[in-house]
Amino acid sequence: MNLQNIPRDKTIKNIFKATPGHVLVQADYSQAELRVLAVLSGDPWLQNVYKERKDLHSEVAIEHWGEDYTEEDRVKAKAVNFGIAYGRTEQTLAPDLGISLAEARQLLQDWYEPMPYVRKYFDDKIKMAFEQKKSVTPFNRHRNFIVTSRNKFAIRNEAMNTTIQGTASDLTLFSLIEIEKELRERGLGKVVLTVHDSIIAETIPENQKEVSDIMVRHMEAVPKKYLKTDVPFEADIDVGVLWGELD
């Protein structure tokens, strides 16, 4: 079974539960791909947002609407933040947010204003793909691009996201290895699942705090170790018996 594609519907996810007498501890990277983008692009503004522990959605809202932005404005900024690396355009953004194409286009343009290094990073990746050159992650994952007249838009999106997504995935896997090793050695539990940027371990309730601390510690340390970066990576913890309780 491919658990990566299980629907987010809690009714379905709650079918999966911990062994009787145990709990599930989920550690989920916070904005992993955006933090990876900050590292790979070298953009000072985006890096500083994370280094100063600011809220990216609020900072983008301030850039576009000013200090008096509304919660609705922050929701719009959040949609751009999470969609930008997937090549979102005004055509897809406008209907999702209920705004005009012109407003969506301006929102996307303004998003890049404080982050010229990010714009250059994406432009370079797209150019590389259309020249049919390889995309290579810091962990030496290779991706080839074959451009045809029918797949240009898809190639654009893949070129923007491949290195980011591949790097975030590898950070999660390296963290999983370290977490599983320590949990097994100390008899505290075991890793039972990884989905996207999250790792789920199983333990007894008495050990959940210790297991949580171990998971967060490794997930914060792995990017520093392998990417040689001072951009902080954070992990959020959720605990429950049912998988659907962990969102």
PyMOL commands that set and color helices and strands:
alter all, ss='L'
color gray80, all
select helices_A, chain A and resi 3-5+10-13+32-41+44-51+56-65+71-86+90-97+101-112+116-130+152-186+205-227+243-246
alter helices_A, ss='H'
color red, helices_A
select strands_A, chain A and resi 23-29+135-136+142-143+190-195+198-203+235-240
alter strands_A, ss='S'
color yellow, strands_A
deselect
rebuild
show_as cartoon
